[in-house]
Amino acid sequence: MYVDAWLDRLNRRLDEEARLLVGVRLNAVHQALPPDGSAEAVVGLLLVPEAACRRFNLAPAVMLHRPNGMANCSVNEALSRALQWGRVEPGEVKRIWQGGLDASSANAATKATVQAGIATKLTSIDYLVGNAGEVAPWLNVACATRSVVEENAPQLVVTAGKGGECFSVIRNVK
């Protein structure tokens, strides 16, 4: 996920600038119906480093914590790390936002969340609006962000990463 590389640059003090991420998914439809289960989506997210927020006296809406994929660990370990990095206990997660996963990955992610003790509502973006392809992770983040603001409680995002499921915590600013 792009956020992971950006956070690495921030940690090494190689980058201190905000990023505006815009994702667009449009179906190529010319005199035909769009593919079943597909979705068109446009998502915009403004990511600002904590240092820049302090310097310019900005009040962030939420904190997006480092995503953790399965490149070098099991699905359970990836989830555990995401919760740790998000400074959230399993019982604090208010909702799980899931999208862009195939059936096998969705089942593995659900099994891991249950084993971790996260007993909360699952919202499948793919089921609600359709699969947004490469924009699905950002659509999940945008929906979870809105939910954090409205519910004032941590959310868990589960998307497809390069090596399997990818977990990230979005929480309110404490």
N, CA and C atoms as a LAMMPS dump frame, in Angstrom:
ITEM: TIMESTEP
0
ITEM: NUMBER OF ATOMS
522
ITEM: BOX BOUNDS ff ff ff
-5.0000000000000000e+02 5.0000000000000000e+02
-5.0000000000000000e+02 5.0000000000000000e+02
-5.0000000000000000e+02 5.0000000000000000e+02
ITEM: ATOMS id mol type element x y z
1 1 1 N 0.849 -1.186 0
2 1 2 C 0 0 0
3 1 3 C 0.89 1.244 0
4 2 1 N 0.493 2.216 -0.746
5 2 2 C 1.251 3.453 -0.893
6 2 3 C 1.57 4.09 0.457
7 3 1 N 0.635 4.007 1.39
8 3 2 C 0.812 4.647 2.699
9 3 3 C 2.038 4.095 3.414
10 4 1 N 2.286 2.81 3.277
11 4 2 C 3.417 2.183 3.944
12 4 3 C 4.739 2.803 3.486
13 5 1 N 4.911 2.949 2.185
14 5 2 C 6.143 3.544 1.651
15 5 3 C 6.266 5.011 2.063
16 6 1 N 5.158 5.73 2.05
17 6 2 C 5.162 7.144 2.458
18 6 3 C 5.555 7.284 3.929
19 7 1 N 5.008 6.417 4.786
20 7 2 C 5.361 6.455 6.206
21 7 3 C 6.834 6.13 6.427
22 8 1 N 7.373 5.205 5.637
23 8 2 C 8.81 4.908 5.725
24 8 3 C 9.631 6.157 5.419
25 9 1 N 9.243 6.896 4.387
26 9 2 C 9.961 8.13 4.024
27 9 3 C 9.834 9.165 5.142
28 10 1 N 8.674 9.253 5.769
29 10 2 C 8.492 10.193 6.88
30 10 3 C 9.387 9.826 8.054
31 11 1 N 9.431 8.547 8.37
32 11 2 C 10.249 8.085 9.498
33 11 3 C 11.736 8.347 9.286
34 12 1 N 12.175 8.31 8.037
35 12 2 C 13.584 8.58 7.727
36 12 3 C 13.841 10.062 7.467
37 13 1 N 12.809 10.868 7.676
38 13 2 C 12.87 12.323 7.473
39 13 3 C 13.257 12.689 6.04
40 14 1 N 12.836 11.859 5.091
41 14 2 C 13.075 12.13 3.68
42 14 3 C 11.894 12.864 3.038
43 15 1 N 10.815 12.956 3.788
44 15 2 C 9.599 13.55 3.257
45 15 3 C 8.821 14.18 4.403
46 16 1 N 8.307 15.364 4.203
47 16 2 C 7.485 16.019 5.226
48 16 3 C 6.283 16.703 4.596
49 17 1 N 5.947 16.315 3.376
50 17 2 C 4.885 16.975 2.649
51 17 3 C 3.589 16.184 2.702
52 18 1 N 2.481 16.911 2.604
53 18 2 C 1.168 16.287 2.528
54 18 3 C 0.997 15.641 1.159
55 19 1 N 0.105 14.688 1.079
56 19 2 C -0.182 14.007 -0.184
57 19 3 C -1.695 14.006 -0.408
58 20 1 N -2.099 14.385 -1.594
59 20 2 C -3.491 14.261 -1.999
60 20 3 C -3.579 13.05 -2.922
61 21 1 N -4.256 12.031 -2.459
62 21 2 C -4.417 10.811 -3.247
63 21 3 C -5.794 10.839 -3.895
64 22 1 N -5.829 10.614 -5.178
65 22 2 C -7.083 10.554 -5.912
66 22 3 C -7.102 9.239 -6.674
67 23 1 N -8.142 8.46 -6.44
68 23 2 C -8.304 7.19 -7.138
69 23 3 C -9.584 7.221 -7.944
70 24 1 N -9.498 6.785 -9.187
71 24 2 C -10.663 6.78 -10.073
72 24 3 C -10.791 5.403 -10.71
73 25 1 N -11.999 4.878 -10.66
74 25 2 C -12.293 3.599 -11.33
75 25 3 C -13.548 3.799 -12.15
76 26 1 N -13.403 3.762 -13.456
77 26 2 C -14.535 3.878 -14.37
78 26 3 C -14.558 2.654 -15.271
79 27 1 N -15.729 2.129 -15.493
80 27 2 C -15.869 0.993 -16.392
81 27 3 C -15.888 1.481 -17.836
82 28 1 N -15.249 0.747 -18.692
83 28 2 C -15.275 1.06 -20.123
84 28 3 C -16.561 0.484 -20.701
85 29 1 N -17.576 1.306 -20.756
86 29 2 C -18.878 0.842 -21.216
87 29 3 C -19.257 1.606 -22.483
88 30 1 N -19.328 0.894 -23.564
89 30 2 C -19.749 1.474 -24.836
90 30 3 C -20.872 0.599 -25.382
91 31 1 N -22.091 1.052 -25.218
92 31 2 C -23.279 0.346 -25.677
93 31 3 C -23.395 -1.053 -25.084
94 32 1 N -22.981 -1.189 -23.825
95 32 2 C -23.104 -2.47 -23.133
96 32 3 C -23.25 -2.192 -21.643
97 33 1 N -23.717 -3.178 -20.936
98 33 2 C -23.851 -3.045 -19.489
99 33 3 C -22.489 -3.232 -18.826
100 34 1 N -22.272 -2.59 -17.676
101 34 2 C -21.01 -2.814 -16.957
102 34 3 C -20.943 -4.251 -16.45
103 35 1 N -19.755 -4.736 -16.186
104 35 2 C -19.618 -6.104 -15.66
105 35 3 C -20.376 -6.271 -14.349
106 36 1 N -20.999 -7.438 -14.166
107 36 2 C -21.708 -7.72 -12.925
108 36 3 C -20.779 -7.606 -11.729
109 37 1 N -21.265 -6.981 -10.681
110 37 2 C -20.496 -6.876 -9.444
111 37 3 C -19.43 -5.807 -9.462
112 38 1 N -19.357 -5.031 -10.532
113 38 2 C -18.331 -3.989 -10.595
114 38 3 C -18.89 -2.677 -10.056
115 39 1 N -17.999 -1.77 -9.727
116 39 2 C -18.405 -0.454 -9.229
117 39 3 C -17.51 0.608 -9.835
118 40 1 N -18.084 1.762 -10.056
119 40 2 C -17.306 2.925 -10.422
120 40 3 C -17.138 3.757 -9.167
121 41 1 N -15.951 4.29 -8.96
122 41 2 C -15.687 5.05 -7.734
123 41 3 C -14.64 6.119 -7.986
124 42 1 N -14.791 7.217 -7.27
125 42 2 C -13.783 8.273 -7.23
126 42 3 C -13.551 8.584 -5.761
127 43 1 N -12.306 8.535 -5.34
128 43 2 C -11.962 8.755 -3.942
129 43 3 C -10.833 9.774 -3.855
130 44 1 N -10.959 10.71 -2.938
131 44 2 C -9.89 11.661 -2.665
132 44 3 C -9.559 11.66 -1.189
133 45 1 N -8.285 11.541 -0.86
134 45 2 C -7.831 11.536 0.533
135 45 3 C -6.641 12.473 0.674
136 46 1 N -6.664 13.289 1.687
137 46 2 C -5.538 14.162 1.984
138 46 3 C -4.797 13.577 3.177
139 47 1 N -3.55 13.183 2.966
140 47 2 C -2.706 12.62 4.018
141 47 3 C -1.692 13.687 4.423
142 48 1 N -1.653 13.981 5.712
143 48 2 C -0.751 15.018 6.218
144 48 3 C 0.068 14.432 7.364
145 49 1 N 1.388 14.554 7.323
146 49 2 C 2.224 14.045 8.417
147 49 3 C 1.914 14.782 9.722
148 50 1 N 2.089 14.084 10.836
149 50 2 C 1.843 14.7 12.151
150 50 3 C 2.679 15.964 12.347
151 51 1 N 3.922 15.933 11.9
152 51 2 C 4.8 17.101 12.062
153 51 3 C 4.225 18.315 11.334
154 52 1 N 3.696 18.115 10.138
155 52 2 C 3.101 19.222 9.388
156 52 3 C 1.827 19.713 10.063
157 53 1 N 1.063 18.811 10.646
158 53 2 C -0.147 19.221 11.383
159 53 3 C 0.235 20.141 12.541
160 54 1 N 1.29 19.767 13.261
161 54 2 C 1.733 20.598 14.39
162 54 3 C 2.272 21.944 13.898
163 55 1 N 3.099 21.911 12.865
164 55 2 C 3.726 23.12 12.348
165 55 3 C 2.697 24.133 11.849
166 56 1 N 1.652 23.664 11.187
167 56 2 C 0.657 24.568 10.599
168 56 3 C -0.637 24.622 11.395
169 57 1 N -0.602 24.058 12.605
170 57 2 C -1.758 24.082 13.508
171 57 3 C -3.017 23.513 12.837
172 58 1 N -2.86 22.359 12.204
173 58 2 C -3.97 21.681 11.552
174 58 3 C -4.568 20.652 12.498
175 59 1 N -5.859 20.484 12.429
176 59 2 C -6.552 19.494 13.265
177 59 3 C -6.967 18.315 12.385
178 60 1 N -6.246 17.196 12.461
179 60 2 C -6.619 16.044 11.633
180 60 3 C -7.96 15.459 12.058
181 61 1 N -8.677 14.913 11.091
182 61 2 C -9.967 14.277 11.385
183 61 3 C -9.757 12.913 12.035
184 62 1 N -8.769 12.159 11.528
185 62 2 C -8.497 10.803 12.03
186 62 3 C -7.009 10.515 11.895
187 63 1 N -6.611 9.396 12.478
188 63 2 C -5.248 8.895 12.329
189 63 3 C -5.323 7.584 11.536
190 64 1 N -4.618 7.554 10.406
191 64 2 C -4.496 6.34 9.607
192 64 3 C -3.166 5.706 9.98
193 65 1 N -3.223 4.493 10.508
194 65 2 C -1.996 3.837 10.971
195 65 3 C -1.443 2.897 9.906
196 66 1 N -0.154 2.679 10.009
197 66 2 C 0.585 1.871 9.03
198 66 3 C -0.155 0.574 8.713
199 67 1 N -0.389 0.344 7.421
200 67 2 C -1.012 -0.921 7.03
201 67 3 C -0.027 -2.071 7.181
202 68 1 N -0.555 -3.247 7.423
203 68 2 C 0.313 -4.418 7.523
204 68 3 C -0.249 -5.53 6.652
205 69 1 N 0.552 -5.94 5.687
206 69 2 C 0.171 -7.03 4.799
207 69 3 C 0.856 -8.32 5.203
208 70 1 N 0.705 -9.311 4.363
209 70 2 C 1.208 -10.649 4.682
210 70 3 C 2.473 -10.988 3.912
211 71 1 N 3.254 -9.999 3.543
212 71 2 C 4.464 -10.266 2.758
213 71 3 C 5.428 -11.192 3.486
214 72 1 N 5.503 -11.067 4.804
215 72 2 C 6.47 -11.878 5.55
216 72 3 C 5.887 -12.473 6.825
217 73 1 N 4.551 -12.663 6.846
218 73 2 C 3.934 -13.219 8.06
219 73 3 C 2.565 -13.817 7.736
220 74 1 N 1.975 -14.451 8.731
221 74 2 C 0.653 -15.049 8.574
222 74 3 C -0.434 -13.969 8.654
223 75 1 N -1.634 -14.337 8.27
224 75 2 C -2.756 -13.403 8.342
225 75 3 C -3.018 -12.979 9.792
226 76 1 N -2.869 -13.904 10.737
227 76 2 C -3.084 -13.576 12.153
228 76 3 C -2.037 -12.587 12.651
229 77 1 N -0.791 -12.778 12.228
230 77 2 C 0.289 -11.872 12.624
231 77 3 C 0.093 -10.492 11.992
232 78 1 N -0.325 -10.459 10.737
233 78 2 C -0.572 -9.173 10.065
234 78 3 C -1.651 -8.386 10.802
235 79 1 N -2.716 -9.066 11.208
236 79 2 C -3.788 -8.409 11.96
237 79 3 C -3.279 -7.936 13.322
238 80 1 N -2.528 -8.777 13.997
239 80 2 C -1.985 -8.423 15.306
240 80 3 C -1.106 -7.179 15.235
241 81 1 N -0.246 -7.118 14.224
242 81 2 C 0.623 -5.945 14.052
243 81 3 C -0.181 -4.681 13.762
244 82 1 N -1.197 -4.803 12.909
245 82 2 C -2.024 -3.633 12.575
246 82 3 C -2.703 -3.094 13.832
247 83 1 N -3.212 -3.976 14.672
248 83 2 C -3.843 -3.534 15.927
249 83 3 C -2.816 -2.884 16.848
250 84 1 N -1.637 -3.48 16.917
251 84 2 C -0.569 -2.928 17.758
252 84 3 C -0.154 -1.543 17.269
253 85 1 N 0.086 -1.41 15.965
254 85 2 C 0.524 -0.131 15.414
255 85 3 C -0.567 0.928 15.503
256 86 1 N -1.824 0.477 15.479
257 86 2 C -2.936 1.407 15.62
258 86 3 C -3.289 1.699 17.072
259 87 1 N -2.556 1.056 17.99
260 87 2 C -2.784 1.233 19.429
261 87 3 C -4.252 1.01 19.802
262 88 1 N -4.773 -0.131 19.324
263 88 2 C -6.172 -0.474 19.536
264 88 3 C -6.278 -1.922 20.025
265 89 1 N -7.092 -2.125 21.035
266 89 2 C -7.397 -3.477 21.502
267 89 3 C -8.514 -4.05 20.624
268 90 1 N -8.545 -5.367 20.426
269 90 2 C -9.575 -5.962 19.563
270 90 3 C -11.008 -5.557 19.93
271 91 1 N -11.29 -5.458 21.209
272 91 2 C -12.644 -5.099 21.641
273 91 3 C -13.032 -3.651 21.376
274 92 1 N -12.046 -2.812 21.03
275 92 2 C -12.327 -1.408 20.754
276 92 3 C -12.762 -1.15 19.312
277 93 1 N -12.501 -2.1 18.418
278 93 2 C -12.837 -1.92 17.003
279 93 3 C -14.353 -1.903 16.85
280 94 1 N -14.86 -0.832 16.286
281 94 2 C -16.309 -0.648 16.143
282 94 3 C -16.844 -1.31 14.875
283 95 1 N -16.049 -1.313 13.809
284 95 2 C -16.521 -1.858 12.536
285 95 3 C -15.321 -2.299 11.703
286 96 1 N -15.552 -3.312 10.88
287 96 2 C -14.55 -3.789 9.934
288 96 3 C -15.03 -3.416 8.536
289 97 1 N -14.17 -2.732 7.795
290 97 2 C -14.455 -2.353 6.411
291 97 3 C -13.632 -3.259 5.508
292 98 1 N -14.315 -4.018 4.679
293 98 2 C -13.635 -5.009 3.863
294 98 3 C -13.984 -4.79 2.394
295 99 1 N -12.983 -4.883 1.522
296 99 2 C -13.264 -4.744 0.1
297 99 3 C -12.063 -5.074 -0.751
298 100 1 N -12.336 -5.463 -1.986
299 100 2 C -11.273 -5.792 -2.924
300 100 3 C -10.651 -7.151 -2.682
301 101 1 N -11.321 -8 -1.894
302 101 2 C -10.785 -9.324 -1.563
303 101 3 C -11.519 -10.407 -2.351
304 102 1 N -10.809 -11.454 -2.73
305 102 2 C -11.503 -12.611 -3.297
306 102 3 C -12.1 -13.408 -2.132
307 103 1 N -12.9 -14.419 -2.44
308 103 2 C -13.618 -15.168 -1.398
309 103 3 C -12.665 -15.827 -0.404
310 104 1 N -11.568 -16.395 -0.888
311 104 2 C -10.609 -17.065 -0.011
312 104 3 C -9.956 -16.067 0.956
313 105 1 N -9.561 -14.909 0.45
314 105 2 C -8.936 -13.886 1.295
315 105 3 C -9.925 -13.321 2.296
316 106 1 N -11.164 -13.105 1.859
317 106 2 C -12.202 -12.593 2.76
318 106 3 C -12.447 -13.584 3.9
319 107 1 N -12.493 -14.879 3.571
320 107 2 C -12.695 -15.897 4.609
321 107 3 C -11.519 -15.94 5.581
322 108 1 N -10.291 -15.85 5.067
323 108 2 C -9.109 -15.865 5.93
324 108 3 C -9.088 -14.645 6.845
325 109 1 N -9.449 -13.483 6.318
326 109 2 C -9.483 -12.265 7.124
327 109 3 C -10.558 -12.354 8.198
328 110 1 N -11.722 -12.859 7.841
329 110 2 C -12.811 -13.005 8.816
330 110 3 C -12.414 -13.979 9.915
331 111 1 N -11.801 -15.08 9.551
332 111 2 C -11.348 -16.064 10.539
333 111 3 C -10.334 -15.431 11.497
334 112 1 N -9.399 -14.646 10.958
335 112 2 C -8.38 -13.995 11.797
336 112 3 C -9.01 -12.99 12.755
337 113 1 N -9.984 -12.217 12.288
338 113 2 C -10.616 -11.224 13.171
339 113 3 C -11.394 -11.912 14.29
340 114 1 N -12.063 -13.004 13.968
341 114 2 C -12.798 -13.752 15.003
342 114 3 C -11.821 -14.336 16.018
343 115 1 N -10.72 -14.932 15.546
344 115 2 C -9.726 -15.508 16.452
345 115 3 C -9.071 -14.439 17.32
346 116 1 N -8.966 -13.221 16.821
347 116 2 C -8.361 -12.124 17.589
348 116 3 C -9.332 -11.541 18.616
349 117 1 N -10.594 -11.945 18.539
350 117 2 C -11.581 -11.436 19.5
351 117 3 C -12.277 -10.169 19.038
352 118 1 N -12.245 -9.901 17.745
353 118 2 C -12.952 -8.736 17.211
354 118 3 C -14.361 -9.194 16.839
355 119 1 N -15.289 -8.886 17.691
356 119 2 C -16.683 -9.282 17.48
357 119 3 C -17.478 -8.023 17.164
358 120 1 N -17.431 -7.619 15.925
359 120 2 C -18.071 -6.377 15.536
360 120 3 C -18.679 -6.511 14.155
361 121 1 N -19.358 -5.486 13.727
362 121 2 C -20.039 -5.476 12.441
363 121 3 C -19.037 -5.433 11.29
364 122 1 N -19.282 -6.262 10.284
365 122 2 C -18.474 -6.278 9.069
366 122 3 C -19.249 -5.565 7.972
367 123 1 N -18.604 -4.626 7.316
368 123 2 C -19.212 -3.941 6.18
369 123 3 C -18.384 -4.264 4.947
370 124 1 N -19.002 -4.932 3.989
371 124 2 C -18.331 -5.303 2.751
372 124 3 C -18.673 -4.272 1.68
373 125 1 N -17.686 -3.479 1.299
374 125 2 C -17.88 -2.484 0.249
375 125 3 C -18.227 -3.179 -1.069
376 126 1 N -17.604 -4.32 -1.327
377 126 2 C -17.892 -5.052 -2.561
378 126 3 C -19.364 -5.453 -2.628
379 127 1 N -19.924 -5.866 -1.512
380 127 2 C -21.333 -6.265 -1.473
381 127 3 C -22.248 -5.045 -1.602
382 128 1 N -21.88 -3.952 -0.935
383 128 2 C -22.734 -2.764 -0.941
384 128 3 C -22.765 -2.043 -2.286
385 129 1 N -21.603 -1.827 -2.886
386 129 2 C -21.558 -1.031 -4.118
387 129 3 C -20.924 -1.755 -5.292
388 130 1 N -20.243 -2.85 -5.052
389 130 2 C -19.546 -3.567 -6.114
390 130 3 C -18.044 -3.44 -5.94
391 131 1 N -17.318 -4.23 -6.696
392 131 2 C -15.864 -4.224 -6.595
393 131 3 C -15.301 -3.032 -7.365
394 132 1 N -14.587 -2.172 -6.658
395 132 2 C -14.008 -0.963 -7.258
396 132 3 C -12.579 -1.18 -7.731
397 133 1 N -12.143 -2.421 -7.832
398 133 2 C -10.823 -2.742 -8.362
399 133 3 C -9.702 -2.102 -7.558
400 134 1 N -8.768 -1.447 -8.256
401 134 2 C -7.608 -0.833 -7.608
402 134 3 C -7.978 0.309 -6.663
403 135 1 N -9.174 0.846 -6.796
404 135 2 C -9.616 1.944 -5.933
405 135 3 C -10.237 1.409 -4.639
406 136 1 N -10.53 0.109 -4.577
407 136 2 C -11.2 -0.482 -3.415
408 136 3 C -10.51 -0.18 -2.076
409 137 1 N -9.172 -0.294 -1.974
410 137 2 C -8.549 0.02 -0.68
411 137 3 C -8.815 1.466 -0.239
412 138 1 N -8.756 2.403 -1.191
413 138 2 C -8.958 3.817 -0.844
414 138 3 C -10.422 4.104 -0.54
415 139 1 N -11.331 3.407 -1.208
416 139 2 C -12.75 3.545 -0.895
417 139 3 C -13.021 3.034 0.514
418 140 1 N -12.39 1.924 0.889
419 140 2 C -12.511 1.405 2.257
420 140 3 C -11.999 2.421 3.275
421 141 1 N -10.839 3.009 2.993
422 141 2 C -10.253 3.997 3.904
423 141 3 C -11.175 5.213 4.044
424 142 1 N -11.72 5.684 2.926
425 142 2 C -12.611 6.844 2.973
426 142 3 C -13.87 6.548 3.785
427 143 1 N -14.464 5.384 3.573
428 143 2 C -15.668 5.01 4.329
429 143 3 C -15.357 4.831 5.815
430 144 1 N -14.24 4.19 6.115
431 144 2 C -13.851 4 7.518
432 144 3 C -13.558 5.337 8.189
433 145 1 N -12.939 6.255 7.445
434 145 2 C -12.649 7.584 7.991
435 145 3 C -13.93 8.288 8.386
436 146 1 N -14.899 8.263 7.507
437 146 2 C -16.187 8.895 7.808
438 146 3 C -16.825 8.246 9.037
439 147 1 N -16.724 6.942 9.12
440 147 2 C -17.306 6.212 10.244
441 147 3 C -16.61 6.56 11.56
442 148 1 N -15.284 6.717 11.533
443 148 2 C -14.552 7.117 12.745
444 148 3 C -15.056 8.473 13.229
445 149 1 N -15.221 9.407 12.303
446 149 2 C -15.681 10.747 12.661
447 149 3 C -17.087 10.687 13.26
448 150 1 N -17.98 9.907 12.646
449 150 2 C -19.363 9.828 13.116
450 150 3 C -19.507 9.038 14.409
451 151 1 N -18.783 7.934 14.528
452 151 2 C -18.943 7.027 15.67
453 151 3 C -17.91 7.252 16.764
454 152 1 N -16.869 8.021 16.466
455 152 2 C -15.803 8.3 17.433
456 152 3 C -15.217 7.007 18.007
457 153 1 N -14.982 6.049 17.115
458 153 2 C -14.454 4.754 17.538
459 153 3 C -13.565 4.185 16.437
460 154 1 N -12.544 3.406 16.808
461 154 2 C -11.62 2.83 15.83
462 154 3 C -12.307 1.904 14.832
463 155 1 N -11.785 1.905 13.623
464 155 2 C -12.28 1.052 12.545
465 155 3 C -11.104 0.242 12.015
466 156 1 N -11.39 -0.936 11.502
467 156 2 C -10.37 -1.791 10.892
468 156 3 C -10.662 -1.901 9.404
469 157 1 N -9.658 -1.656 8.589
470 157 2 C -9.787 -1.769 7.141
471 157 3 C -9.058 -3.034 6.701
472 158 1 N -9.727 -3.836 5.884
473 158 2 C -9.133 -5.057 5.344
474 158 3 C -9.257 -5.004 3.827
475 159 1 N -8.128 -5.009 3.156
476 159 2 C -8.105 -4.955 1.698
477 159 3 C -7.118 -5.983 1.162
478 160 1 N -7.043 -6.053 -0.146
479 160 2 C -6.091 -6.958 -0.777
480 160 3 C -4.761 -6.242 -0.953
481 161 1 N -3.703 -6.869 -0.457
482 161 2 C -2.353 -6.342 -0.653
483 161 3 C -1.629 -7.192 -1.687
484 162 1 N -0.373 -6.9 -1.895
485 162 2 C 0.401 -7.648 -2.897
486 162 3 C 0.551 -9.117 -2.523
487 163 1 N 0.684 -9.398 -1.22
488 163 2 C 0.909 -10.77 -0.795
489 163 3 C -0.279 -11.404 -0.102
490 164 1 N -1.429 -10.788 -0.14
491 164 2 C -2.603 -11.324 0.547
492 164 3 C -3.352 -10.206 1.246
493 165 1 N -4.01 -10.557 2.322
494 165 2 C -4.809 -9.58 3.048
495 165 3 C -3.918 -8.493 3.665
496 166 1 N -4.444 -7.28 3.728
497 166 2 C -3.734 -6.146 4.307
498 166 3 C -4.666 -5.471 5.306
499 167 1 N -4.186 -5.26 6.512
500 167 2 C -4.986 -4.67 7.591
501 167 3 C -4.439 -3.301 7.967
502 168 1 N -5.346 -2.396 8.328
503 168 2 C -4.94 -1.086 8.822
504 168 3 C -5.997 -0.565 9.779
505 169 1 N -5.55 0.163 10.785
506 169 2 C -6.459 0.769 11.765
507 169 3 C -6.591 2.245 11.464
508 170 1 N -7.815 2.718 11.529
509 170 2 C -8.097 4.145 11.46
510 170 3 C -8.822 4.462 12.75
511 171 1 N -8.31 5.47 13.457
512 171 2 C -8.92 5.798 14.76
513 171 3 C -9.007 7.299 14.936
514 172 1 N -9.785 7.653 15.932
515 172 2 C -9.94 9.075 16.245
516 172 3 C -8.641 9.617 16.83
517 173 1 N -8.498 10.918 16.797
518 173 2 C -7.316 11.569 17.329
519 173 3 C -7.495 11.693 18.837
520 174 1 N -6.561 11.128 19.587
521 174 2 C -6.678 11.153 21.049
522 174 3 C -5.755 12.188 21.625
